[in-house]
Amino acid sequence: MEEFEFDCWQCWETNYIRGRPKGFWSTTHYELPGEWTCWSCGALNTTPDD
Ligand SMILES: [Zn+2]
């Protein structure tokens, strides 16, 4: 598991989103949820594509 930092679009609090490794052997590519809810204000955020 790897954590990624994203800033909420509404309140700019930093959220830590956990990614799942893509594939069994890969440790460099992570799959992130498409959207997540800010822990601070509850706003729905979308994960930017890389
Ligand atoms: Zn927020």
mmCIF file of the protein (N, C-alpha, C, O) and its ligand, coordinates in Angstrom:
data_MODEL
# 
_entry.id   MODEL 
# 
loop_
_entity.id 
_entity.type 
_entity.pdbx_number_of_molecules 
1 polymer     1 
2 non-polymer 1 
# 
_entity_poly.entity_id                      1 
_entity_poly.type                           'polypeptide(L)' 
_entity_poly.nstd_linkage                   no 
_entity_poly.nstd_monomer                   no 
_entity_poly.pdbx_seq_one_letter_code       MEEFEFDCWQCWETNYIRGRPKGFWSTTHYELPGEWTCWSCGALNTTPDD 
_entity_poly.pdbx_seq_one_letter_code_can   MEEFEFDCWQCWETNYIRGRPKGFWSTTHYELPGEWTCWSCGALNTTPDD 
_entity_poly.pdbx_strand_id                 A 
# 
loop_
_entity_poly_seq.entity_id 
_entity_poly_seq.num 
_entity_poly_seq.mon_id 
_entity_poly_seq.hetero 
1 1  MET n 
1 2  GLU n 
1 3  GLU n 
1 4  PHE n 
1 5  GLU n 
1 6  PHE n 
1 7  ASP n 
1 8  CYS n 
1 9  TRP n 
1 10 GLN n 
1 11 CYS n 
1 12 TRP n 
1 13 GLU n 
1 14 THR n 
1 15 ASN n 
1 16 TYR n 
1 17 ILE n 
1 18 ARG n 
1 19 GLY n 
1 20 ARG n 
1 21 PRO n 
1 22 LYS n 
1 23 GLY n 
1 24 PHE n 
1 25 TRP n 
1 26 SER n 
1 27 THR n 
1 28 THR n 
1 29 HIS n 
1 30 TYR n 
1 31 GLU n 
1 32 LEU n 
1 33 PRO n 
1 34 GLY n 
1 35 GLU n 
1 36 TRP n 
1 37 THR n 
1 38 CYS n 
1 39 TRP n 
1 40 SER n 
1 41 CYS n 
1 42 GLY n 
1 43 ALA n 
1 44 LEU n 
1 45 ASN n 
1 46 THR n 
1 47 THR n 
1 48 PRO n 
1 49 ASP n 
1 50 ASP n 
# 
loop_
_struct_asym.id 
_struct_asym.entity_id 
A 1 
B 2 
# 
loop_
_chem_comp.id 
_chem_comp.type 
_chem_comp.mon_nstd_flag 
ALA 'L-peptide linking' y 
ARG 'L-peptide linking' y 
ASN 'L-peptide linking' y 
ASP 'L-peptide linking' y 
CYS 'L-peptide linking' y 
GLN 'L-peptide linking' y 
GLU 'L-peptide linking' y 
GLY 'peptide linking'   y 
HIS 'L-peptide linking' y 
ILE 'L-peptide linking' y 
LEU 'L-peptide linking' y 
LYS 'L-peptide linking' y 
MET 'L-peptide linking' y 
PHE 'L-peptide linking' y 
PRO 'L-peptide linking' y 
SER 'L-peptide linking' y 
THR 'L-peptide linking' y 
TRP 'L-peptide linking' y 
TYR 'L-peptide linking' y 
ZN  non-polymer         . 
# 
_pdbx_entity_nonpoly.entity_id   2 
_pdbx_entity_nonpoly.name        ? 
_pdbx_entity_nonpoly.comp_id     ZN 
# 
_pdbx_nonpoly_scheme.asym_id         B 
_pdbx_nonpoly_scheme.entity_id       2 
_pdbx_nonpoly_scheme.mon_id          ZN 
_pdbx_nonpoly_scheme.ndb_seq_num     1 
_pdbx_nonpoly_scheme.pdb_seq_num     101 
_pdbx_nonpoly_scheme.auth_seq_num    101 
_pdbx_nonpoly_scheme.pdb_mon_id      ZN 
_pdbx_nonpoly_scheme.auth_mon_id     ZN 
_pdbx_nonpoly_scheme.pdb_strand_id   A 
_pdbx_nonpoly_scheme.pdb_ins_code    . 
# 
loop_
_atom_site.group_PDB 
_atom_site.id 
_atom_site.type_symbol 
_atom_site.label_atom_id 
_atom_site.label_alt_id 
_atom_site.label_comp_id 
_atom_site.label_asym_id 
_atom_site.label_entity_id 
_atom_site.label_seq_id 
_atom_site.pdbx_PDB_ins_code 
_atom_site.Cartn_x 
_atom_site.Cartn_y 
_atom_site.Cartn_z 
_atom_site.occupancy 
_atom_site.B_iso_or_equiv 
_atom_site.pdbx_formal_charge 
_atom_site.auth_seq_id 
_atom_site.auth_comp_id 
_atom_site.auth_asym_id 
_atom_site.auth_atom_id 
_atom_site.pdbx_PDB_model_num 
ATOM   1   N  N  . MET A 1 1  ? 0.833   -1.202 0.000   1.00 0.00 ? 1   MET A N  1 
ATOM   2   C  CA . MET A 1 1  ? 0.000   0.000  0.000   1.00 0.00 ? 1   MET A CA 1 
ATOM   3   C  C  . MET A 1 1  ? 0.868   1.252  0.000   1.00 0.00 ? 1   MET A C  1 
ATOM   4   O  O  . MET A 1 1  ? 1.879   1.346  0.696   1.00 0.00 ? 1   MET A O  1 
ATOM   5   N  N  . GLU A 1 2  ? 0.442   2.176  -0.783  1.00 0.00 ? 2   GLU A N  1 
ATOM   6   C  CA . GLU A 1 2  ? 1.168   3.448  -0.878  1.00 0.00 ? 2   GLU A CA 1 
ATOM   7   C  C  . GLU A 1 2  ? 0.161   4.576  -0.694  1.00 0.00 ? 2   GLU A C  1 
ATOM   8   O  O  . GLU A 1 2  ? -0.974  4.479  -1.163  1.00 0.00 ? 2   GLU A O  1 
ATOM   9   N  N  . GLU A 1 3  ? 0.565   5.630  -0.024  1.00 0.00 ? 3   GLU A N  1 
ATOM   10  C  CA . GLU A 1 3  ? -0.346  6.749  0.180   1.00 0.00 ? 3   GLU A CA 1 
ATOM   11  C  C  . GLU A 1 3  ? 0.052   7.936  -0.691  1.00 0.00 ? 3   GLU A C  1 
ATOM   12  O  O  . GLU A 1 3  ? 1.228   8.258  -0.863  1.00 0.00 ? 3   GLU A O  1 
ATOM   13  N  N  . PHE A 1 4  ? -0.981  8.565  -1.227  1.00 0.00 ? 4   PHE A N  1 
ATOM   14  C  CA . PHE A 1 4  ? -0.757  9.734  -2.078  1.00 0.00 ? 4   PHE A CA 1 
ATOM   15  C  C  . PHE A 1 4  ? -1.462  10.928 -1.467  1.00 0.00 ? 4   PHE A C  1 
ATOM   16  O  O  . PHE A 1 4  ? -2.533  10.802 -0.874  1.00 0.00 ? 4   PHE A O  1 
ATOM   17  N  N  . GLU A 1 5  ? -0.849  12.079 -1.618  1.00 0.00 ? 5   GLU A N  1 
ATOM   18  C  CA . GLU A 1 5  ? -1.426  13.289 -1.048  1.00 0.00 ? 5   GLU A CA 1 
ATOM   19  C  C  . GLU A 1 5  ? -2.202  14.055 -2.113  1.00 0.00 ? 5   GLU A C  1 
ATOM   20  O  O  . GLU A 1 5  ? -1.719  14.289 -3.220  1.00 0.00 ? 5   GLU A O  1 
ATOM   21  N  N  . PHE A 1 6  ? -3.417  14.437 -1.742  1.00 0.00 ? 6   PHE A N  1 
ATOM   22  C  CA . PHE A 1 6  ? -4.210  15.295 -2.609  1.00 0.00 ? 6   PHE A CA 1 
ATOM   23  C  C  . PHE A 1 6  ? -4.802  16.418 -1.778  1.00 0.00 ? 6   PHE A C  1 
ATOM   24  O  O  . PHE A 1 6  ? -5.163  16.225 -0.617  1.00 0.00 ? 6   PHE A O  1 
ATOM   25  N  N  . ASP A 1 7  ? -4.896  17.584 -2.381  1.00 0.00 ? 7   ASP A N  1 
ATOM   26  C  CA . ASP A 1 7  ? -5.532  18.705 -1.703  1.00 0.00 ? 7   ASP A CA 1 
ATOM   27  C  C  . ASP A 1 7  ? -6.994  18.788 -2.101  1.00 0.00 ? 7   ASP A C  1 
ATOM   28  O  O  . ASP A 1 7  ? -7.334  18.685 -3.280  1.00 0.00 ? 7   ASP A O  1 
ATOM   29  N  N  . CYS A 1 8  ? -7.843  18.971 -1.126  1.00 0.00 ? 8   CYS A N  1 
ATOM   30  C  CA . CYS A 1 8  ? -9.268  19.140 -1.392  1.00 0.00 ? 8   CYS A CA 1 
ATOM   31  C  C  . CYS A 1 8  ? -9.491  20.414 -2.197  1.00 0.00 ? 8   CYS A C  1 
ATOM   32  O  O  . CYS A 1 8  ? -8.884  21.449 -1.922  1.00 0.00 ? 8   CYS A O  1 
ATOM   33  N  N  . TRP A 1 9  ? -10.366 20.327 -3.193  1.00 0.00 ? 9   TRP A N  1 
ATOM   34  C  CA . TRP A 1 9  ? -10.619 21.496 -4.035  1.00 0.00 ? 9   TRP A CA 1 
ATOM   35  C  C  . TRP A 1 9  ? -11.356 22.590 -3.260  1.00 0.00 ? 9   TRP A C  1 
ATOM   36  O  O  . TRP A 1 9  ? -11.302 23.765 -3.624  1.00 0.00 ? 9   TRP A O  1 
ATOM   37  N  N  . GLN A 1 10 ? -12.039 22.192 -2.199  1.00 0.00 ? 10  GLN A N  1 
ATOM   38  C  CA . GLN A 1 10 ? -12.885 23.161 -1.510  1.00 0.00 ? 10  GLN A CA 1 
ATOM   39  C  C  . GLN A 1 10 ? -12.191 23.819 -0.310  1.00 0.00 ? 10  GLN A C  1 
ATOM   40  O  O  . GLN A 1 10 ? -12.257 25.037 -0.143  1.00 0.00 ? 10  GLN A O  1 
ATOM   41  N  N  . CYS A 1 11 ? -11.534 23.020 0.512   1.00 0.00 ? 11  CYS A N  1 
ATOM   42  C  CA . CYS A 1 11 ? -10.952 23.588 1.730   1.00 0.00 ? 11  CYS A CA 1 
ATOM   43  C  C  . CYS A 1 11 ? -9.436  23.488 1.756   1.00 0.00 ? 11  CYS A C  1 
ATOM   44  O  O  . CYS A 1 11 ? -8.790  23.998 2.672   1.00 0.00 ? 11  CYS A O  1 
ATOM   45  N  N  . TRP A 1 12 ? -8.869  22.832 0.753   1.00 0.00 ? 12  TRP A N  1 
ATOM   46  C  CA . TRP A 1 12 ? -7.418  22.733 0.600   1.00 0.00 ? 12  TRP A CA 1 
ATOM   47  C  C  . TRP A 1 12 ? -6.745  21.933 1.701   1.00 0.00 ? 12  TRP A C  1 
ATOM   48  O  O  . TRP A 1 12 ? -5.527  22.008 1.864   1.00 0.00 ? 12  TRP A O  1 
ATOM   49  N  N  . GLU A 1 13 ? -7.509  21.181 2.446   1.00 0.00 ? 13  GLU A N  1 
ATOM   50  C  CA . GLU A 1 13 ? -6.887  20.271 3.403   1.00 0.00 ? 13  GLU A CA 1 
ATOM   51  C  C  . GLU A 1 13 ? -6.228  19.131 2.641   1.00 0.00 ? 13  GLU A C  1 
ATOM   52  O  O  . GLU A 1 13 ? -6.701  18.724 1.580   1.00 0.00 ? 13  GLU A O  1 
ATOM   53  N  N  . THR A 1 14 ? -5.155  18.631 3.181   1.00 0.00 ? 14  THR A N  1 
ATOM   54  C  CA . THR A 1 14 ? -4.471  17.520 2.547   1.00 0.00 ? 14  THR A CA 1 
ATOM   55  C  C  . THR A 1 14 ? -5.136  16.203 2.941   1.00 0.00 ? 14  THR A C  1 
ATOM   56  O  O  . THR A 1 14 ? -5.326  15.910 4.121   1.00 0.00 ? 14  THR A O  1 
ATOM   57  N  N  . ASN A 1 15 ? -5.477  15.432 1.936   1.00 0.00 ? 15  ASN A N  1 
ATOM   58  C  CA . ASN A 1 15 ? -6.044  14.103 2.160   1.00 0.00 ? 15  ASN A CA 1 
ATOM   59  C  C  . ASN A 1 15 ? -5.048  13.050 1.709   1.00 0.00 ? 15  ASN A C  1 
ATOM   60  O  O  . ASN A 1 15 ? -4.340  13.234 0.719   1.00 0.00 ? 15  ASN A O  1 
ATOM   61  N  N  . TYR A 1 16 ? -4.997  11.962 2.429   1.00 0.00 ? 16  TYR A N  1 
ATOM   62  C  CA . TYR A 1 16 ? -4.099  10.877 2.082   1.00 0.00 ? 16  TYR A CA 1 
ATOM   63  C  C  . TYR A 1 16 ? -4.908  9.724  1.507   1.00 0.00 ? 16  TYR A C  1 
ATOM   64  O  O  . TYR A 1 16 ? -5.709  9.096  2.200   1.00 0.00 ? 16  TYR A O  1 
ATOM   65  N  N  . ILE A 1 17 ? -4.679  9.461  0.232   1.00 0.00 ? 17  ILE A N  1 
ATOM   66  C  CA . ILE A 1 17 ? -5.435  8.433  -0.472  1.00 0.00 ? 17  ILE A CA 1 
ATOM   67  C  C  . ILE A 1 17 ? -4.541  7.223  -0.679  1.00 0.00 ? 17  ILE A C  1 
ATOM   68  O  O  . ILE A 1 17 ? -3.410  7.343  -1.151  1.00 0.00 ? 17  ILE A O  1 
ATOM   69  N  N  . ARG A 1 18 ? -5.048  6.085  -0.329  1.00 0.00 ? 18  ARG A N  1 
ATOM   70  C  CA . ARG A 1 18 ? -4.266  4.871  -0.489  1.00 0.00 ? 18  ARG A CA 1 
ATOM   71  C  C  . ARG A 1 18 ? -4.493  4.250  -1.853  1.00 0.00 ? 18  ARG A C  1 
ATOM   72  O  O  . ARG A 1 18 ? -5.627  4.092  -2.305  1.00 0.00 ? 18  ARG A O  1 
ATOM   73  N  N  . GLY A 1 19 ? -3.390  3.900  -2.499  1.00 0.00 ? 19  GLY A N  1 
ATOM   74  C  CA . GLY A 1 19 ? -3.471  3.245  -3.795  1.00 0.00 ? 19  GLY A CA 1 
ATOM   75  C  C  . GLY A 1 19 ? -3.181  1.764  -3.656  1.00 0.00 ? 19  GLY A C  1 
ATOM   76  O  O  . GLY A 1 19 ? -2.442  1.325  -2.775  1.00 0.00 ? 19  GLY A O  1 
ATOM   77  N  N  . ARG A 1 20 ? -3.789  1.012  -4.558  1.00 0.00 ? 20  ARG A N  1 
ATOM   78  C  CA . ARG A 1 20 ? -3.519  -0.425 -4.604  1.00 0.00 ? 20  ARG A CA 1 
ATOM   79  C  C  . ARG A 1 20 ? -2.541  -0.705 -5.739  1.00 0.00 ? 20  ARG A C  1 
ATOM   80  O  O  . ARG A 1 20 ? -2.699  -0.175 -6.838  1.00 0.00 ? 20  ARG A O  1 
ATOM   81  N  N  . PRO A 1 21 ? -1.546  -1.522 -5.486  1.00 0.00 ? 21  PRO A N  1 
ATOM   82  C  CA . PRO A 1 21 ? -0.617  -1.848 -6.574  1.00 0.00 ? 21  PRO A CA 1 
ATOM   83  C  C  . PRO A 1 21 ? -1.350  -2.489 -7.741  1.00 0.00 ? 21  PRO A C  1 
ATOM   84  O  O  . PRO A 1 21 ? -2.214  -3.346 -7.554  1.00 0.00 ? 21  PRO A O  1 
ATOM   85  N  N  . LYS A 1 22 ? -0.996  -2.066 -8.940  1.00 0.00 ? 22  LYS A N  1 
ATOM   86  C  CA . LYS A 1 22 ? -1.576  -2.648 -10.149 1.00 0.00 ? 22  LYS A CA 1 
ATOM   87  C  C  . LYS A 1 22 ? -0.799  -3.892 -10.498 1.00 0.00 ? 22  LYS A C  1 
ATOM   88  O  O  . LYS A 1 22 ? 0.392   -3.826 -10.805 1.00 0.00 ? 22  LYS A O  1 
ATOM   89  N  N  . GLY A 1 23 ? -1.460  -5.014 -10.452 1.00 0.00 ? 23  GLY A N  1 
ATOM   90  C  CA . GLY A 1 23 ? -0.770  -6.248 -10.782 1.00 0.00 ? 23  GLY A CA 1 
ATOM   91  C  C  . GLY A 1 23 ? 0.037   -6.754 -9.600  1.00 0.00 ? 23  GLY A C  1 
ATOM   92  O  O  . GLY A 1 23 ? 0.314   -6.017 -8.653  1.00 0.00 ? 23  GLY A O  1 
ATOM   93  N  N  . PHE A 1 24 ? 0.395   -7.982 -9.669  1.00 0.00 ? 24  PHE A N  1 
ATOM   94  C  CA . PHE A 1 24 ? 1.026   -8.627 -8.528  1.00 0.00 ? 24  PHE A CA 1 
ATOM   95  C  C  . PHE A 1 24 ? 2.475   -8.205 -8.368  1.00 0.00 ? 24  PHE A C  1 
ATOM   96  O  O  . PHE A 1 24 ? 2.958   -8.035 -7.248  1.00 0.00 ? 24  PHE A O  1 
ATOM   97  N  N  . TRP A 1 25 ? 3.163   -8.038 -9.474  1.00 0.00 ? 25  TRP A N  1 
ATOM   98  C  CA . TRP A 1 25 ? 4.609   -7.818 -9.399  1.00 0.00 ? 25  TRP A CA 1 
ATOM   99  C  C  . TRP A 1 25 ? 4.973   -6.343 -9.401  1.00 0.00 ? 25  TRP A C  1 
ATOM   100 O  O  . TRP A 1 25 ? 6.081   -5.969 -9.015  1.00 0.00 ? 25  TRP A O  1 
ATOM   101 N  N  . SER A 1 26 ? 4.063   -5.528 -9.824  1.00 0.00 ? 26  SER A N  1 
ATOM   102 C  CA . SER A 1 26 ? 4.388   -4.110 -9.977  1.00 0.00 ? 26  SER A CA 1 
ATOM   103 C  C  . SER A 1 26 ? 4.386   -3.391 -8.638  1.00 0.00 ? 26  SER A C  1 
ATOM   104 O  O  . SER A 1 26 ? 3.452   -3.525 -7.848  1.00 0.00 ? 26  SER A O  1 
ATOM   105 N  N  . THR A 1 27 ? 5.423   -2.642 -8.399  1.00 0.00 ? 27  THR A N  1 
ATOM   106 C  CA . THR A 1 27 ? 5.444   -1.814 -7.202  1.00 0.00 ? 27  THR A CA 1 
ATOM   107 C  C  . THR A 1 27 ? 5.536   -0.340 -7.574  1.00 0.00 ? 27  THR A C  1 
ATOM   108 O  O  . THR A 1 27 ? 5.685   0.519  -6.704  1.00 0.00 ? 27  THR A O  1 
ATOM   109 N  N  . THR A 1 28 ? 5.447   -0.050 -8.868  1.00 0.00 ? 28  THR A N  1 
ATOM   110 C  CA . THR A 1 28 ? 5.608   1.340  -9.298  1.00 0.00 ? 28  THR A CA 1 
ATOM   111 C  C  . THR A 1 28 ? 4.300   1.950  -9.779  1.00 0.00 ? 28  THR A C  1 
ATOM   112 O  O  . THR A 1 28 ? 4.179   3.173  -9.848  1.00 0.00 ? 28  THR A O  1 
ATOM   113 N  N  . HIS A 1 29 ? 3.322   1.120  -10.110 1.00 0.00 ? 29  HIS A N  1 
ATOM   114 C  CA . HIS A 1 29 ? 2.053   1.653  -10.581 1.00 0.00 ? 29  HIS A CA 1 
ATOM   115 C  C  . HIS A 1 29 ? 0.961   1.346  -9.566  1.00 0.00 ? 29  HIS A C  1 
ATOM   116 O  O  . HIS A 1 29 ? 0.796   0.215  -9.110  1.00 0.00 ? 29  HIS A O  1 
ATOM   117 N  N  . TYR A 1 30 ? 0.238   2.379  -9.239  1.00 0.00 ? 30  TYR A N  1 
ATOM   118 C  CA . TYR A 1 30 ? -0.815  2.214  -8.249  1.00 0.00 ? 30  TYR A CA 1 
ATOM   119 C  C  . TYR A 1 30 ? -2.158  2.653  -8.815  1.00 0.00 ? 30  TYR A C  1 
ATOM   120 O  O  . TYR A 1 30 ? -2.267  3.593  -9.603  1.00 0.00 ? 30  TYR A O  1 
ATOM   121 N  N  . GLU A 1 31 ? -3.162  1.929  -8.374  1.00 0.00 ? 31  GLU A N  1 
ATOM   122 C  CA . GLU A 1 31 ? -4.512  2.240  -8.792  1.00 0.00 ? 31  GLU A CA 1 
ATOM   123 C  C  . GLU A 1 31 ? -5.188  3.024  -7.677  1.00 0.00 ? 31  GLU A C  1 
ATOM   124 O  O  . GLU A 1 31 ? -5.265  2.566  -6.537  1.00 0.00 ? 31  GLU A O  1 
ATOM   125 N  N  . LEU A 1 32 ? -5.673  4.204  -8.019  1.00 0.00 ? 32  LEU A N  1 
ATOM   126 C  CA . LEU A 1 32 ? -6.310  5.044  -7.019  1.00 0.00 ? 32  LEU A CA 1 
ATOM   127 C  C  . LEU A 1 32 ? -7.812  5.075  -7.251  1.00 0.00 ? 32  LEU A C  1 
ATOM   128 O  O  . LEU A 1 32 ? -8.273  4.943  -8.385  1.00 0.00 ? 32  LEU A O  1 
ATOM   129 N  N  . PRO A 1 33 ? -8.570  5.248  -6.185  1.00 0.00 ? 33  PRO A N  1 
ATOM   130 C  CA . PRO A 1 33 ? -10.019 5.377  -6.363  1.00 0.00 ? 33  PRO A CA 1 
ATOM   131 C  C  . PRO A 1 33 ? -10.348 6.597  -7.199  1.00 0.00 ? 33  PRO A C  1 
ATOM   132 O  O  . PRO A 1 33 ? -9.662  7.614  -7.101  1.00 0.00 ? 33  PRO A O  1 
ATOM   133 N  N  . GLY A 1 34 ? -11.380 6.517  -8.014  1.00 0.00 ? 34  GLY A N  1 
ATOM   134 C  CA . GLY A 1 34 ? -11.739 7.615  -8.910  1.00 0.00 ? 34  GLY A CA 1 
ATOM   135 C  C  . GLY A 1 34 ? -12.213 8.847  -8.169  1.00 0.00 ? 34  GLY A C  1 
ATOM   136 O  O  . GLY A 1 34 ? -12.032 9.975  -8.629  1.00 0.00 ? 34  GLY A O  1 
ATOM   137 N  N  . GLU A 1 35 ? -12.816 8.622  -7.030  1.00 0.00 ? 35  GLU A N  1 
ATOM   138 C  CA . GLU A 1 35 ? -13.241 9.767  -6.244  1.00 0.00 ? 35  GLU A CA 1 
ATOM   139 C  C  . GLU A 1 35 ? -13.139 9.447  -4.759  1.00 0.00 ? 35  GLU A C  1 
ATOM   140 O  O  . GLU A 1 35 ? -13.180 8.288  -4.345  1.00 0.00 ? 35  GLU A O  1 
ATOM   141 N  N  . TRP A 1 36 ? -13.007 10.496 -3.983  1.00 0.00 ? 36  TRP A N  1 
ATOM   142 C  CA . TRP A 1 36 ? -12.845 10.322 -2.549  1.00 0.00 ? 36  TRP A CA 1 
ATOM   143 C  C  . TRP A 1 36 ? -13.485 11.508 -1.838  1.00 0.00 ? 36  TRP A C  1 
ATOM   144 O  O  . TRP A 1 36 ? -13.676 12.574 -2.422  1.00 0.00 ? 36  TRP A O  1 
ATOM   145 N  N  . THR A 1 37 ? -13.800 11.305 -0.609  1.00 0.00 ? 37  THR A N  1 
ATOM   146 C  CA . THR A 1 37 ? -14.465 12.341 0.168   1.00 0.00 ? 37  THR A CA 1 
ATOM   147 C  C  . THR A 1 37 ? -13.480 12.976 1.140   1.00 0.00 ? 37  THR A C  1 
ATOM   148 O  O  . THR A 1 37 ? -12.765 12.275 1.856   1.00 0.00 ? 37  THR A O  1 
ATOM   149 N  N  . CYS A 1 38 ? -13.449 14.274 1.162   1.00 0.00 ? 38  CYS A N  1 
ATOM   150 C  CA . CYS A 1 38 ? -12.545 15.002 2.048   1.00 0.00 ? 38  CYS A CA 1 
ATOM   151 C  C  . CYS A 1 38 ? -12.890 14.716 3.504   1.00 0.00 ? 38  CYS A C  1 
ATOM   152 O  O  . CYS A 1 38 ? -14.057 14.740 3.895   1.00 0.00 ? 38  CYS A O  1 
ATOM   153 N  N  . TRP A 1 39 ? -11.863 14.447 4.296   1.00 0.00 ? 39  TRP A N  1 
ATOM   154 C  CA . TRP A 1 39 ? -12.095 14.133 5.708   1.00 0.00 ? 39  TRP A CA 1 
ATOM   155 C  C  . TRP A 1 39 ? -12.504 15.377 6.474   1.00 0.00 ? 39  TRP A C  1 
ATOM   156 O  O  . TRP A 1 39 ? -13.119 15.283 7.536   1.00 0.00 ? 39  TRP A O  1 
ATOM   157 N  N  . SER A 1 40 ? -12.162 16.545 5.939   1.00 0.00 ? 40  SER A N  1 
ATOM   158 C  CA . SER A 1 40 ? -12.380 17.772 6.687   1.00 0.00 ? 40  SER A CA 1 
ATOM   159 C  C  . SER A 1 40 ? -13.754 18.381 6.432   1.00 0.00 ? 40  SER A C  1 
ATOM   160 O  O  . SER A 1 40 ? -14.488 18.691 7.371   1.00 0.00 ? 40  SER A O  1 
ATOM   161 N  N  . CYS A 1 41 ? -14.098 18.551 5.148   1.00 0.00 ? 41  CYS A N  1 
ATOM   162 C  CA . CYS A 1 41 ? -15.337 19.256 4.818   1.00 0.00 ? 41  CYS A CA 1 
ATOM   163 C  C  . CYS A 1 41 ? -16.368 18.336 4.155   1.00 0.00 ? 41  CYS A C  1 
ATOM   164 O  O  . CYS A 1 41 ? -17.524 18.727 3.986   1.00 0.00 ? 41  CYS A O  1 
ATOM   165 N  N  . GLY A 1 42 ? -15.965 17.134 3.783   1.00 0.00 ? 42  GLY A N  1 
ATOM   166 C  CA . GLY A 1 42 ? -16.907 16.185 3.208   1.00 0.00 ? 42  GLY A CA 1 
ATOM   167 C  C  . GLY A 1 42 ? -17.165 16.374 1.733   1.00 0.00 ? 42  GLY A C  1 
ATOM   168 O  O  . GLY A 1 42 ? -18.041 15.717 1.170   1.00 0.00 ? 42  GLY A O  1 
ATOM   169 N  N  . ALA A 1 43 ? -16.416 17.265 1.089   1.00 0.00 ? 43  ALA A N  1 
ATOM   170 C  CA . ALA A 1 43 ? -16.612 17.495 -0.341  1.00 0.00 ? 43  ALA A CA 1 
ATOM   171 C  C  . ALA A 1 43 ? -16.122 16.288 -1.138  1.00 0.00 ? 43  ALA A C  1 
ATOM   172 O  O  . ALA A 1 43 ? -15.147 15.631 -0.774  1.00 0.00 ? 43  ALA A O  1 
ATOM   173 N  N  . LEU A 1 44 ? -16.820 16.020 -2.219  1.00 0.00 ? 44  LEU A N  1 
ATOM   174 C  CA . LEU A 1 44 ? -16.415 14.929 -3.088  1.00 0.00 ? 44  LEU A CA 1 
ATOM   175 C  C  . LEU A 1 44 ? -15.358 15.416 -4.070  1.00 0.00 ? 44  LEU A C  1 
ATOM   176 O  O  . LEU A 1 44 ? -15.566 16.373 -4.815  1.00 0.00 ? 44  LEU A O  1 
ATOM   177 N  N  . ASN A 1 45 ? -14.233 14.741 -4.050  1.00 0.00 ? 45  ASN A N  1 
ATOM   178 C  CA . ASN A 1 45 ? -13.132 15.087 -4.945  1.00 0.00 ? 45  ASN A CA 1 
ATOM   179 C  C  . ASN A 1 45 ? -12.915 13.967 -5.948  1.00 0.00 ? 45  ASN A C  1 
ATOM   180 O  O  . ASN A 1 45 ? -13.193 12.801 -5.664  1.00 0.00 ? 45  ASN A O  1 
ATOM   181 N  N  . THR A 1 46 ? -12.420 14.326 -7.111  1.00 0.00 ? 46  THR A N  1 
ATOM   182 C  CA . THR A 1 46 ? -12.064 13.319 -8.093  1.00 0.00 ? 46  THR A CA 1 
ATOM   183 C  C  . THR A 1 46 ? -10.547 13.244 -8.203  1.00 0.00 ? 46  THR A C  1 
ATOM   184 O  O  . THR A 1 46 ? -9.855  14.257 -8.095  1.00 0.00 ? 46  THR A O  1 
ATOM   185 N  N  . THR A 1 47 ? -10.047 12.057 -8.414  1.00 0.00 ? 47  THR A N  1 
ATOM   186 C  CA . THR A 1 47 ? -8.609  11.853 -8.519  1.00 0.00 ? 47  THR A CA 1 
ATOM   187 C  C  . THR A 1 47 ? -8.146  12.249 -9.909  1.00 0.00 ? 47  THR A C  1 
ATOM   188 O  O  . THR A 1 47 ? -8.679  11.752 -10.901 1.00 0.00 ? 47  THR A O  1 
ATOM   189 N  N  . PRO A 1 48 ? -7.165  13.134 -9.996  1.00 0.00 ? 48  PRO A N  1 
ATOM   190 C  CA . PRO A 1 48 ? -6.642  13.494 -11.321 1.00 0.00 ? 48  PRO A CA 1 
ATOM   191 C  C  . PRO A 1 48 ? -5.914  12.320 -11.968 1.00 0.00 ? 48  PRO A C  1 
ATOM   192 O  O  . PRO A 1 48 ? -5.233  11.542 -11.299 1.00 0.00 ? 48  PRO A O  1 
ATOM   193 N  N  . ASP A 1 49 ? -6.071  12.215 -13.265 1.00 0.00 ? 49  ASP A N  1 
ATOM   194 C  CA . ASP A 1 49 ? -5.335  11.174 -13.988 1.00 0.00 ? 49  ASP A CA 1 
ATOM   195 C  C  . ASP A 1 49 ? -3.881  11.578 -14.133 1.00 0.00 ? 49  ASP A C  1 
ATOM   196 O  O  . ASP A 1 49 ? -3.545  12.762 -14.174 1.00 0.00 ? 49  ASP A O  1 
ATOM   197 N  N  . ASP A 1 50 ? -3.023  10.564 -14.211 1.00 0.00 ? 50  ASP A N  1 
ATOM   198 C  CA . ASP A 1 50 ? -1.623  10.878 -14.441 1.00 0.00 ? 50  ASP A CA 1 
ATOM   199 C  C  . ASP A 1 50 ? -1.335  10.856 -15.920 1.00 0.00 ? 50  ASP A C  1 
ATOM   200 O  O  . ASP A 1 50 ? -0.201  11.097 -16.332 1.00 0.00 ? 50  ASP A O  1 
HETATM 201 ZN ZN . ZN  B 2 .  ? -12.283 19.606 2.043   1.00 0.00 2 101 ZN  A ZN 1 
# 
